[in-house]
Each structure stands twice: as structure tokens, then as C-alpha cells.
Amino acid sequence: RDFPHMNPDPPVTVTADLASVSLDDFTTDIPLTGLFSGRISGTGSASSLTADMNLRGSGVVLADVALGEVGLEAMLRDGLLTVARLGLAKGRSSLTASGTAQILEQRRFALVPDPAIDLRITEGSIFLEDVSDAAKGTISVTGDIRGTLGHPLGNLSLSGASLDLGIQKLSEVKIAARLDGEKIWFDPITLTVTPGQGIQGTGWLSLDGEYSLTASSPGISLATIDVLKERDGL
């Protein structure tokens, strides 16, 4: 009697409703922690699966960086995750991005150790009150990130006006950043105390926490330095 025929690539239809699921219960290959809820629906075959995802995450931390609340609307096909919307929220601060990430090896369910990414920040606002109780103001963020998750490439632009850092008020801030896969380069950093008076700087920050910074100024009146204005006689 012949052995029954086994389909080497069986059809798959699956729907999973998640409630406070931790990613590190399934894999430790991705440095992402937090609790995730939502729905994943998949159809296709074992070697070619298409899945729709609508997920929400709380207390999310990526590589020791606290992201806060995360929302994801995406489709997975042949291992490529196409992100319609990735939202990050912490307090009143929020970032929204879209793009792609190759998270699975094609025709396999194996996770890619260092996924290729191509993301664009479509909206970004950082409220300084979410960073420090003593600070006030809003920083706008735009940019794009490519390369891989472990070696990101791209450009970011940060800008803000009428900021209060607690120890000093600034009329304007502009920062241009470039990611080269190993370091984040800042060039230029422009901190304007009052029109015509401020600090220009350049520098870098490595992904392992090392940094270097160079700053210069054409001259700043002592009358514009808040900590000095609080002292008698100045």
C-alpha cells in the first residue's frame, strides 16, 4: 500500500488575537521588549505567507531605548513587512513612520538577524515636558532611515522655536543629523539664544554611547544668560 501523499507546501489560514503578549517569550534575537495586543491574520502556504497585522504595544523598549506606546498597521509578504503606519507615543510626544523591513528570510519562517529597513518619518513632535519636568516647548522631527536595524543609515532634521530648557531659554534650535551605520553625526547644531547670538556646534554619537562635541560662538551677551540674570548685579 502506497504511503499517503503529503503536500510539501500545505495551505495555511490562521488568525491570532493577541492580548498582552511578550515578544521575548518567542525569540531573543530581536532586542525588543514590551506587551503587545491586537490581531494577525495570515493566508497562503507554509513557504509563501501573506499576513495582515494590527498591533498595539505598551512599555516598548528597543535596544535599551524606551519607545513608550507603539501602534503598527502592516502587511507581511515573502518575509517583507510593508508598514502602512508605525506610530510611537510617549506622553504628548509622537512619531509616525511608514516603509518596509525585511524581517523574515524569503520562503522560510526564520527571523533575519539584522533586518533591512527603509522608513520615512511622516510626522514627528517631541514635547520637552515628556523629557524633563523643567523643560517646555516642542521639537519637530523629519527624516528617513535605511540600512539595517543594527546599522542604520539616513538623515534626520530637528527644529524648534521658543524653547525653555529650564536653565536657559532658546529662541530657536536646528539640528541636522546623519546616520552612517556606526555613528550619528550632527552637523550643524545651531542653538540661538536671541537673534544674532548663539552657539554653533558639530559632533557625533556612537551607537554604543561614546560621543564627541565641538562648539563655538561669535559672542553671547551675558544679559541673555538666564542663570546670570538671576544673580544680583547682572
Disulfide bonds with the S-S distance in Angstrom:
none
